[in-house]
Amino acid sequence: MLARAEPVEAAGSTVGPAKAVEVTEANFSEVVLSADKVVLVDFWAPWCGPCRMISGVLDDLAGTYSDRVIFAKLNTDLNPKIALQYSIRSIPTVMFFKNGEKMESVIGAVAKKDLEAVINKHL
């Protein structure tokens, strides 16, 4: 069963109905590489401040695009093989996959409009 990774949220914030799935080394291939939709993978770690900042942005985007994009979160501390395989050197890194292939990466806590532009480019 896939579980949602728990983002760190500001007090009083709300999250829409769309949720990101937690991906691990065990299910990465199934969830990300075998998907029939665009997949956005948030490479993050619990100690990362910018990762917490972007979490709310990704939750907002998931509410808008959940019918066309799979939103996934991968904790790099718990899944170092996948992080190494995709050369994750900075977090947060948001990586886009389509038809099992890496399409693009966005590094850092960027603005919602910037992530939305990349999503739309790959739809």
N, C-alpha and C positions, 0 to 999 in steps of 0.2 A: 504494500500500500504506500502511495506517495503522500508525504506529509508536507505541509506548508512550513517553510522556514519562518521563524518569528522575527520580524523586523523590530528594531528599537524605535519606538514612536515617542513623540513629544506628548506630554500630558494633555489630555483633552482632544487629541487628534482622532479622526475616524478613518477607517479604511473601507473602501467600497467592497462589493460582493466578490469581485474577481481576486483570486489569490495566486501567488506564485507557488510552484511546486519545488520542493527541496530535491536537488539532484546530488548524487554521490558517485563515487567510483563504481559502485555496484549497478546503478541504474542510468548512468550518463548516456550510454549507447542507446538504450531503449527510449528514454525521454527526449533526448536532444537529437541524436544522429538519425533515428528512425522516424522522426516526426514528419507529418504531412503538412505542417504549417511552418511559418517562420518561427524560430525559437530565439528568444532573448535570454541570455544567461548572465546573471549578475554574479561575478566572482567577488566575494566579500570575506570579511572576518569580523568577529564580534568586537574586537578591540579597536576597530578602524572607525574613527570619527566621520570622515567623509562618506564611508559606507552607510552609516546611519543617516546622514543627510540625504543621500540619494534614494534611500529606501522608500520614503514617502512619495517621491516623484515616480518611482517605478510602480508603486501601488496605484497611483492615479492613472498612469498609462495603462495598467492592466485592466482597470475598470472600463476604459475606452476601447481597447484593442483585443480583449480576451477572446472574441469570436474569430479573430484572424491570426493572433500571435500567442504562442505559449510563453509564459513568463516563468523563468526558473532561477533559483538561487543556489550557488555552490560555495560552501564554506571552505576556503582554501587551506585553513589550518587542519581541517578534518579530512581533506581530499587532496593531498599534495601531488599525487601522481597526475591527476587531471590538470592541475595548475601548472605543473612542469611540462606536460605534454603540449599545452597551448601557450607556453612561455609567458605566463602571468608574472610580471615583475613589479607591478604597481596595482594597488586596489584602492577604490573600486575599479574594476574593468568590466564593462558591459560588452559582451561578444554576441554577434548575430550569426545564426546558422540558418541555412536553407538547403533542403534536400541533402542533409548530412554533411554539408560543407561549410566551413567558416567563411563568412562573407565580409565581416567588418568588425572592428573593435573601437570602442570609445573608452578612453582612460580618464579617470577622475570624476569628481562630482560636478557634472555638467548640467546646464539648464534643461528644463523639461522640453522646451521647443527644439533644442538640439537633438535630443533623443527621439523626439517625435518625427523629426525630419529624416533620421536614419531609418526608423521603422517604416515610414511611408515609402522610402526609396526601395525597400526590399519587398514590399507587398505586391 
